[in-house]
Amino acid sequence: MPMPKGYTSNFGYATVSSDEGCLTYREIAEVMTDGGDKINHSTARNIFLRAMRKIANKVVSTDDNNCDPDVVAEDPRFQEAIQELAAEILL
């Protein structure tokens, strides 16, 4: 589903640069398709956001704020924080 006309995000959009060693949604979709799972870039994004929502649900449930986990999951600052935590775990 495209963004509504005139929609702007409060904190921008999550992006990756090639020098970070990350793959874009399109590159992820190509790797998955080459591996036998035919998906496109929007499906890769949806799968990623579904995982972020699961993490955000746990974070929000332990917090006293009445935050919407969907809003938290789509926030690029939250996604960057999760990426940094995952990188620390993998090192």
Secondary structure as a PSIPRED ss2 file (coil, helix, strand):
# PSIPRED VFORMAT (PSIPRED V4.0)

   1 M C   1.000  0.000  0.000
   2 P C   1.000  0.000  0.000
   3 M C   1.000  0.000  0.000
   4 P C   1.000  0.000  0.000
   5 K C   1.000  0.000  0.000
   6 G C   1.000  0.000  0.000
   7 Y C   1.000  0.000  0.000
   8 T C   1.000  0.000  0.000
   9 S C   1.000  0.000  0.000
  10 N C   1.000  0.000  0.000
  11 F C   1.000  0.000  0.000
  12 G C   1.000  0.000  0.000
  13 Y C   1.000  0.000  0.000
  14 A C   1.000  0.000  0.000
  15 T C   1.000  0.000  0.000
  16 V C   1.000  0.000  0.000
  17 S C   1.000  0.000  0.000
  18 S H   0.000  1.000  0.000
  19 D H   0.000  1.000  0.000
  20 E H   0.000  1.000  0.000
  21 G C   1.000  0.000  0.000
  22 C C   1.000  0.000  0.000
  23 L C   1.000  0.000  0.000
  24 T C   1.000  0.000  0.000
  25 Y H   0.000  1.000  0.000
  26 R H   0.000  1.000  0.000
  27 E H   0.000  1.000  0.000
  28 I H   0.000  1.000  0.000
  29 A H   0.000  1.000  0.000
  30 E H   0.000  1.000  0.000
  31 V H   0.000  1.000  0.000
  32 M H   0.000  1.000  0.000
  33 T H   0.000  1.000  0.000
  34 D H   0.000  1.000  0.000
  35 G C   1.000  0.000  0.000
  36 G C   1.000  0.000  0.000
  37 D C   1.000  0.000  0.000
  38 K C   1.000  0.000  0.000
  39 I C   1.000  0.000  0.000
  40 N C   1.000  0.000  0.000
  41 H H   0.000  1.000  0.000
  42 S H   0.000  1.000  0.000
  43 T H   0.000  1.000  0.000
  44 A H   0.000  1.000  0.000
  45 R H   0.000  1.000  0.000
  46 N H   0.000  1.000  0.000
  47 I H   0.000  1.000  0.000
  48 F H   0.000  1.000  0.000
  49 L H   0.000  1.000  0.000
  50 R H   0.000  1.000  0.000
  51 A H   0.000  1.000  0.000
  52 M H   0.000  1.000  0.000
  53 R H   0.000  1.000  0.000
  54 K H   0.000  1.000  0.000
  55 I H   0.000  1.000  0.000
  56 A H   0.000  1.000  0.000
  57 N H   0.000  1.000  0.000
  58 K H   0.000  1.000  0.000
  59 V H   0.000  1.000  0.000
  60 V H   0.000  1.000  0.000
  61 S H   0.000  1.000  0.000
  62 T H   0.000  1.000  0.000
  63 D C   1.000  0.000  0.000
  64 D C   1.000  0.000  0.000
  65 N C   1.000  0.000  0.000
  66 N C   1.000  0.000  0.000
  67 C C   1.000  0.000  0.000
  68 D C   1.000  0.000  0.000
  69 P H   0.000  1.000  0.000
  70 D H   0.000  1.000  0.000
  71 V H   0.000  1.000  0.000
  72 V H   0.000  1.000  0.000
  73 A H   0.000  1.000  0.000
  74 E H   0.000  1.000  0.000
  75 D C   1.000  0.000  0.000
  76 P H   0.000  1.000  0.000
  77 R H   0.000  1.000  0.000
  78 F H   0.000  1.000  0.000
  79 Q H   0.000  1.000  0.000
  80 E H   0.000  1.000  0.000
  81 A H   0.000  1.000  0.000
  82 I H   0.000  1.000  0.000
  83 Q H   0.000  1.000  0.000
  84 E H   0.000  1.000  0.000
  85 L H   0.000  1.000  0.000
  86 A H   0.000  1.000  0.000
  87 A H   0.000  1.000  0.000
  88 E H   0.000  1.000  0.000
  89 I H   0.000  1.000  0.000
  90 L H   0.000  1.000  0.000
  91 L C   1.000  0.000  0.000
